[in-house]
Amino acid sequence: MSGAVDARVLRLEPELTIYSAAQLRQTLIDALVARDPLTLDLSDVCEVDSAGVQLLLAAMRHAGAQGMPLHLAGHSAAVQEAFALLGLDAQLAPRFINAN
């Protein structure tokens, strides 16, 4: 299959924590139902905890199980630090794309 597919971009709120996880979970479920390529823009995220990271990992697992591309964009310092602290930076690096 050739040709470019426009990915939908979901820009996440500045807080990716346990306090926002329930609401964001539903937003991600709704976005993943379409089964279109999806990019999560993390450039505005300034606070992230393990619940937020778990939510991202669950979304990636769900998308992968459906064979749906899911990418991450935006390398905010908070996101980089959280991934590094949890030892996920090398594992998740291939998921990051350049945000335009």
N, C-alpha and C positions, 0 to 999 in steps of 0.2 A: 504494500500500500504506500503510495507516495502522496506528497502534498502536506502542507502545514495544517495543523489543527489548532485552532485558537483555544487556549486553555482559559477556563474561568479563573479569576483571581479573587480570593477571599482575604481581605485585609483584616488581621486580627487586632483586637483592642489592646491598649497598653498593658492591661493586667491579664496575665495568663496564670491564674492561681486557683487554689481550691475554692475561692469565693466566686469566681466567674466560671468555673468548670461546668456546672450544670447547664447554664444558659448556652455556653459555647458548645457543649456536647450536642444539644439539639440543633444548633446552627450547622455543625459539621455533618450530622446525620442527614439533614435536609439537603446539604450541598452534595453529599456522596450518593444520594438516591438517584441523581441524574446520570450517574456513571459516565460523565464527561471528564476529560482531563481537568485536573484542579491544581491550582497553585495556592498555597497558604503563604501570604505575605506577612512576615514576622518583624518587619522593619520598625513598627511602632511599639513593639513589646518592650517595656522597660522593667517589668517585674514578672518573674516566672518561678514557679516552684515545682516540686515533684508531681503534683496533681496535674499541672499544665503539661508537663512533659509526658506523663502517662496518657493524657488525652491525645496528644500528637501521635504517640506511638500506636495507640488504638486506631486512630484514623488511618495511619499508614498500613497497618495490618488489614483493616477492612478493605481499603482500596486495593491492596495487593491481592487479596482473596478474590476480588471481582475482576482482576486484570486491568484495573483502571490506573492510569498514571496519576501520581500525587507527588508534587514537588514542593519544596520550601524555598522561599525567597526572603531576602532581608537578613542581614547578619548583625542584628543589634547586639550590643555588648552583653546585655542580660541573657539573651539566647545562647550566645557563645559560651558564656560563663556557666550557665546551667548544664549545657551539654558536656562541657569539659569536666565539671564537678561529678557528673554521673557517669563519666567514661564513655559517653555516646558520641563525642565529636567526630571521631574517625568513622564510626558506623554511619552517622547521618550526613556527613559531608557530601557523599554522592547525590543526596536528595536536593541539595541546594543548587539553585540556578540563579543567574543574574537577573535582578529585577530591573525592568525598564520603566 
